[in-house]
Amino acid sequence: MFTDAPGRAAGSVVGLVAWAALLGVATARYARGERRGWRATTIGLAGLVAAGDVGLTAIHLKAGVGGLRPIVSGVLGILALVLALAPTLPSARGEGE
């Protein structure tokens, strides 16, 4: 893939690194508890992953290729962002007031 489509391969590697970084930060945040700057890092990485995945989905849908995988990728990217933002959003049950 790196010889046939190097740009596409590099994009795949960057996307995988972004997902791995998000997993690492979220895991460290869970294991070590809330520390200064970790929430912003988690939200930033989740936003980057979501933007990349939604962009990938849009490109594949416009080209009419890819099938279900790019759509699942976009949904998972948005879900990652929502989960990263969840602790910062007010509770629907009125807790914390």
C-alpha positions in Angstrom: 0.0 0.0 0.0 2.9 2.4 0.7 4.2 2.0 -2.9 0.8 2.1 -4.6 -0.8 4.9 -2.7 1.7 6.5 -0.3 -0.6 9.4 0.6 -3.4 7.1 1.5 -1.1 4.9 3.5 0.3 7.8 5.4 -3.2 9.0 6.2 -4.1 5.6 7.6 -1.0 5.6 9.8 -1.8 9.1 11.1 -5.4 8.1 11.9 -4.2 4.9 13.7 -1.7 6.9 15.7 -4.4 9.5 16.7 -6.7 6.6 17.8 -3.8 5.0 19.8 -2.9 8.3 21.4 -6.5 8.9 22.4 -6.7 5.4 23.9 -3.4 6.0 25.8 -4.5 9.3 27.2 -7.9 8.0 28.2 -6.4 4.9 29.8 -3.9 7.0 31.8 -6.6 9.3 32.8 -8.7 6.4 34.1 -5.8 4.6 35.8 -4.2 7.7 37.4 -7.3 9.8 38.0 -7.9 13.4 36.9 -4.7 15.4 36.5 -4.1 18.9 35.3 -4.3 19.2 31.5 -5.5 15.6 30.9 -9.1 16.6 30.2 -8.1 19.1 27.6 -5.7 16.7 26.0 -8.5 14.0 25.8 -11.0 16.4 24.3 -8.4 17.7 21.8 -7.4 14.3 20.7 -11.1 13.2 20.5 -11.9 16.3 18.4 -9.0 15.5 16.1 -10.1 11.9 15.7 -13.7 12.9 15.1 -12.8 15.5 12.5 -10.6 13.0 10.7 -13.1 10.2 10.7 -16.0 12.4 9.6 -13.8 13.8 6.8 -12.9 10.3 5.8 -16.5 9.3 5.8 -17.5 12.4 3.7 -14.8 11.7 1.1 -15.8 8.1 0.8 -19.5 8.9 0.5 -18.8 11.5 -2.2 -16.7 9.1 -4.1 -19.3 6.3 -3.7 -16.7 3.9 -2.3 -15.8 2.2 1.0 -19.1 0.7 2.0 -20.0 0.5 5.7 -16.5 0.9 7.1 -16.1 4.6 6.6 -19.6 5.2 8.0 -18.8 3.2 11.1 -15.5 5.1 11.4 -17.4 8.5 11.4 -19.9 7.3 14.0 -17.1 6.0 16.2 -15.2 9.3 15.9 -18.3 11.3 17.0 -18.9 8.8 19.8 -15.3 9.3 21.0 -15.8 13.0 21.1 -19.1 12.7 22.9 -17.6 10.4 25.5 -14.6 12.8 26.0 -17.0 15.7 26.5 -19.4 13.8 28.8 -17.7 14.6 32.1 -17.8 18.4 31.2 -21.5 18.4 30.4 -24.2 19.2 33.0 -26.0 16.1 34.2 -29.5 15.4 32.9 -30.5 14.1 36.4 -29.5 17.4 38.1 -26.5 15.9 40.0 -23.7 18.2 41.0 -26.0 21.3 41.5 
